[in-house]
């Protein structure tokens, strides 16, 4: 519930709240989340996943009727040759199942997105027939999926161009296009940004990229990059860090220390030359410059700040800065002592380690 509320605060337009066809527990969870959106009058719109089976779409319709909330039906079917071979499906069966599922949703008055799993490894002639069939039966959006993280930007451009041309030829330019990417080749976020450039008008992702195998496109990083590209001028992303941290805690997924924006080292530097440049920028009164001189991502834009630490690559400026930020007078001997400790070690000193050196130094000075 908290994640849905935060997603709405971040300006996300839609959220997949579950797959109620999975059973009673999923139905209960989806109902609770939809009621939350309704009762809190959140602007975010709920969607649910469903296989192209009436038995999967029916519980979505029932929840929508019970709550009085319009729920988008996202009905999916695998369409690549290897998926067809493994399942023993022929094109006729796929088209019939798709039509039945879409018809059921549309007749219930719910918007329906037709999701072709493994779109990026599917044959154009198969996609042509499936897309035409879906639109003819009332699908208002098509979702192009890179289900196994197969695509590269060139392939995405070609796929979106193909689909847009097909919709244009059908006289259905109003049909929306979604992009759903995975990260198997490490291109999830990059591909999603390219998909937006090439004509996708809705982008999918997950918090921290958590998902099957190595995960989906990381929605937090997509938001960050779109903000930096000037595509989200009105979006307040100050709660992005909280969203990620709550998700990590709820899912029991640790955030890697070097994860962009959210990781503990995202804005930390202990290298002397880096720290010196940041400090010099601050001394000039240029906080904007200090936040960017050694970072492509300005920490302040997302509620964080640059952090200067002390390690074996540090210089005196690191130590002086660190002490002053904590109200400790950077006496010459103390600075030299801390720097000597750092140079003799093999890691960035923790706050406890530094404060112990300060404590020992002061004790020795008082005794002297």
Secondary structure as UniProt FT lines:
FT   HELIX           2..9
FT   TURN            10..11
FT   STRAND          14..16
FT   HELIX           20..22
FT   HELIX           24..39
FT   TURN            40..41
FT   STRAND          45..51
FT   HELIX           54..67
FT   STRAND          72..78
FT   HELIX           81..87
FT   HELIX           91..107
FT   TURN            108..109
FT   STRAND          112..117
FT   HELIX           119..121
FT   HELIX           124..136
FT   TURN            137..138
FT   STRAND          141..146
FT   TURN            147..148
FT   HELIX           153..170
FT   TURN            173..174
FT   STRAND          176..182
FT   TURN            184..185
FT   HELIX           188..197
FT   TURN            198..199
FT   STRAND          202..203
FT   HELIX           207..209
FT   TURN            213..214
FT   HELIX           219..228
FT   TURN            229..230
FT   TURN            233..234
FT   TURN            238..239
FT   HELIX           240..251
FT   TURN            257..258
FT   TURN            260..262
FT   TURN            264..267
FT   STRAND          268..269
FT   HELIX           272..283
FT   TURN            284..285
FT   HELIX           287..290
FT   TURN            291..294
FT   HELIX           299..302
FT   STRAND          307..308
FT   TURN            312..313
FT   HELIX           316..325
FT   TURN            326..327
FT   HELIX           332..343
FT   HELIX           351..367
//
